[in-house]
Amino acid sequence: MASQLSIQEIEQAQSRPDRAEAFAERMVGVVNDGCLALMVSVGHRTGLFETMAGRPPSTSLEIAEAAGLQERYVREWLGAMVLGRVVEHDPARSTYRLPSEHAASLTRAAGPDNLATISQYVALLGSVEDGIVECFRRGGGLPYSAYPRFFAIQSEDSGQVVDATLVQKTLPTFPDLQRRLEEGIDVADVGCGRGHAANVMARAFPRSRFVGYDISKEAIEAARAEAEVWGLANVRFEARDLATLDVFGRYDLVFAFDAIHDQVKPRRVLKNIARALRPGGEFMMVDIKASSHLHENHDHPIGVAFYTISTMHCMTVSLSEGGEGLGTMWGEQKARELLAEAGLGRVDVTEIEGDIQNLYYRARPA
């Protein structure tokens, strides 16, 4: 049963009406912005932002016809966009316009700056709320099968970042690694998902040999299909549980892109990665930029979103298998602890300008 406010607590709240009113206003904004995020997701998935980008002021009918959509739905969606200050509206002409400054954050042409892509997570996570509430009550977690669109959204989200930055910006930050990739080494991508990063690197570094591991057979099939379309002969993919990966001294370099914190048995996975390295090999772990201490995350630009994603996806899918449930915000201190425990105690951590999401860990045997 929920506890009731005491008379003293009520009197204290009444003595601070400005604070109470300010918080109430903030909560109204939270509800509005949460709903706006859903509408942004709809605009992304239907291509409405692309349709409106660069288009002169147009009526809802003109926009709907250009997008191949139903006008009544487009008109109602535009209402949310106008009140959300996303789209401009001229009531005298009944026209709507997407400013170019807004299109720069909402269209696929923006690449990694397209924030409409990540708005899709709001709808995805909302769809499992009932199950998460039950987990609060009974424990356990929700399996990957509860998130039918997760891999597609994650692939789109990470793909636009990989395409724009991996070869052009991220790897040049580590010139010695880039040189070795150009000369030709054996590389693994663990928890590769749909394998886009591995395929991009295989295409950029034809002398190196790549393999991608992921537990999802569906994701591996998608990775193989992309490699075939691109005509890549130096990359292959295997559906494997990383916790049972029995590979010894095979790789010069192992990557993990935002994958370790999701693992059911992250400590075992990291030990398996350490065993898979050749002498002189190293592990490049890209994972969420955060502290393991809550009070040090107060100013995190997307910390609320990450704790939410953790609660409703990353942590719960691990717990569903009886796992450790590290969560998205496991943080640098915990990451260093687990790397050292796995025998990868020599760790350098790098931040890359423009990436507010990740830290880049270069880990080697101590």
Sequence and secondary structure as in RCSB ss.txt:
>XXXX:A:sequence
MASQLSIQEIEQAQSRPDRAEAFAERMVGVVNDGCLALMVSVGHRTGLFETMAGRPPSTSLEIAEAAGLQERYVR
EWLGAMVLGRVVEHDPARSTYRLPSEHAASLTRAAGPDNLATISQYVALLGSVEDGIVECFRRGGGLPYSAYPRF
FAIQSEDSGQVVDATLVQKTLPTFPDLQRRLEEGIDVADVGCGRGHAANVMARAFPRSRFVGYDISKEAIEAARA
EAEVWGLANVRFEARDLATLDVFGRYDLVFAFDAIHDQVKPRRVLKNIARALRPGGEFMMVDIKASSHLHENHDH
PIGVAFYTISTMHCMTVSLSEGGEGLGTMWGEQKARELLAEAGLGRVDVTEIEGDIQNLYYRARPA
>XXXX:A:secstr
      HHHHHHHHT HHHHHHHHHHHHHHHHHHHHHHHHHHHHHHTHHHHHBT  SB HHHHHHHHT  HHHHH
HHHHHHHHTTSSEEETTTTEEEB HHHHTTTSGGGGGG THHHHHHHHHHHTTHHHHHHHHHH     GGG TTH
HHHHHHHHHHHIIIIIIIIIGGGSHHHHHHHHH  EEEEET TT HHHHHHHHH TTSEEEEEES HHHHHHHHH
HHHHHT SSEEEEE  GGG    S EEEEEEES GGG SSHHHHHHHHHHHEEEEEEEEEEEE   SSGGGGTT 
TTHHHHHHHIIIIIHHHHHTTT     TT HHHHHHHHHHHTT  EEEEE  TT SSEEEEEEE  
